[in-house]
Amino acid sequence: MSAENHHLPPRIKLIWGLSALGSFIALLIITGLIWLTYRYWSWPFWLVTTFAAFTILEPIIEAALIPYRYRFTRYQISAAAVEMQSGFIFKKRVAIPIARVQNVTLNAGPLLQWQKLTKVSIATASTNHGIEGLELAEAEALRDQIMRLAREARHDQA
């Protein structure tokens, strides 16, 4: 049983980039609506400029952080736990005990489907964690491995 670190496929960076573009478009629409309220209802101009600055800065920062996000996102599966890690400066490490896993599902929105990727969602009694952007074959193998380990762990506890 290998407990090596696995990285996400490089195509996930394209999905994250398109997500940043989607954020920009949504923020552009909101900024336009706020400009209309300024123009027709005399809302304060600082509100328009604040939203305009946020509309420009947020997607740029989100896109600039894609290489960082990709480099420091990894996961590993062992007989004891499913471990996920992200970030370097703001490091987040999650360990889900295998015996607590209740369900593993695969799901993909339109962008993930377009790139033939999927998200593995690992459910416990109290929470749900996900590994986004895996190849479909890898995700199916991961789901089967986690569920097999979970059955074995519950059988060992009995």
C-alpha positions in Angstrom: 0.0 0.0 0.0 1.6 3.2 -1.2 1.3 6.3 0.9 3.1 8.6 -1.5 2.1 12.2 -2.2 0.0 12.6 -5.3 -0.3 15.9 -7.2 -3.3 17.1 -9.3 -3.1 16.8 -13.1 -1.7 20.0 -14.8 -5.0 20.6 -16.6 -6.6 21.7 -13.3 -4.7 25.0 -13.8 -6.8 25.8 -16.8 -10.0 25.1 -14.8 -8.7 27.5 -12.0 -7.9 30.1 -14.7 -11.4 29.9 -16.2 -12.8 30.2 -12.6 -10.8 33.4 -12.2 -12.3 34.7 -15.5 -15.8 33.8 -14.3 -15.1 35.7 -11.1 -14.0 38.7 -13.2 -17.2 38.6 -15.4 -19.5 38.3 -12.3 -17.7 41.2 -10.6 -17.9 43.3 -13.7 -21.6 42.8 -13.8 -22.0 43.7 -10.1 -19.7 46.8 -10.6 -21.9 47.9 -13.6 -25.0 47.6 -11.5 -23.4 49.6 -8.7 -22.4 52.2 -11.2 -26.0 52.4 -12.4 -27.2 53.0 -8.8 -24.6 55.8 -8.5 -25.7 57.3 -11.7 -29.5 57.1 -11.2 -30.0 57.0 -7.4 -27.0 59.1 -6.3 -25.2 56.4 -4.4 -21.7 57.4 -3.2 -19.0 57.4 -5.8 -16.5 55.7 -3.5 -18.7 52.6 -3.7 -18.3 52.5 -7.4 -14.5 53.0 -7.2 -14.1 50.4 -4.5 -16.0 47.7 -6.4 -14.1 48.7 -9.6 -10.8 48.2 -7.8 -12.0 44.9 -6.4 -13.2 43.8 -9.8 -9.8 44.3 -11.2 -7.6 43.1 -8.3 -9.5 39.9 -7.2 -9.2 38.0 -10.5 -5.6 39.1 -11.1 -4.6 37.8 -7.6 -6.6 34.6 -8.1 -5.0 33.9 -11.4 -1.5 34.8 -10.1 -1.9 32.3 -7.3 -2.7 29.4 -9.6 1.0 28.1 -9.8 1.3 28.4 -6.0 -2.0 26.6 -5.5 -1.0 23.9 -7.9 2.5 23.4 -6.5 1.3 23.0 -2.9 -1.9 20.9 -3.3 -1.4 17.2 -2.8 -3.1 14.2 -1.3 -2.1 10.7 -0.1 -4.0 7.6 0.9 -2.8 5.2 3.6 -4.4 2.4 5.5 -5.0 4.8 8.4 -6.2 8.0 6.7 -6.9 10.1 3.6 -4.6 13.2 3.9 -5.0 16.4 1.9 -2.6 19.3 2.0 -2.7 22.8 0.4 -0.8 26.0 0.8 2.7 26.9 1.9 2.3 30.2 3.7 -1.2 29.4 4.8 -0.8 25.7 5.1 -3.9 23.5 5.5 -3.6 19.8 6.3 -6.6 17.6 6.7 -6.5 13.9 7.7 -9.7 11.9 7.4 -9.5 8.6 9.4 -10.3 5.8 7.0 -12.6 4.2 9.6 -14.8 7.4 9.6 -15.4 7.4 5.8 -19.0 6.7 5.0 -19.2 7.5 1.3 -17.0 8.4 -1.6 -18.7 10.1 -4.6 -17.4 11.4 -7.9 -18.9 14.5 -9.4 -17.9 17.0 -12.1 -19.3 20.3 -13.3 -19.2 21.4 -17.0 -15.6 22.7 -16.8 -14.2 19.6 -15.2 -16.2 17.4 -17.6 -14.8 19.4 -20.5 -11.2 18.6 -19.4 -12.2 15.0 -18.5 -11.5 15.6 -14.8 -13.6 14.9 -11.8 -13.9 15.7 -8.1 -13.7 13.0 -5.4 -15.9 13.8 -2.4 -15.2 12.0 0.8 -18.0 12.1 3.3 -17.9 11.3 7.0 -20.7 11.6 9.5 -19.8 15.2 10.2 -18.3 16.7 7.1 -17.4 16.4 3.5 -13.9 16.9 1.9 -12.9 16.9 -1.8 -10.0 16.3 -4.0 -10.7 18.4 -7.1 -9.5 17.7 -10.7 -8.5 14.1 -10.9 -8.4 12.0 -14.1 -11.6 9.9 -14.2 -9.8 6.6 -14.1 -7.6 7.7 -11.2 -10.6 9.0 -9.4 -12.5 5.7 -9.8 -9.5 3.8 -8.6 -9.2 6.2 -5.6 -12.9 5.8 -4.7 -12.6 2.0 -4.8 -9.4 2.0 -2.8 -10.8 4.3 -0.1 -14.1 2.3 0.2 -12.2 -1.0 0.4 -9.9 0.4 3.1 -13.0 1.8 5.0 -14.7 -1.6 4.9 -11.6 -3.3 6.1 -11.1 -0.7 8.9 -14.8 -1.2 10.1 -14.4 -5.0 9.9 -11.2 -4.8 12.0 -13.0 -2.7 14.6 -15.8 -5.2 15.0 
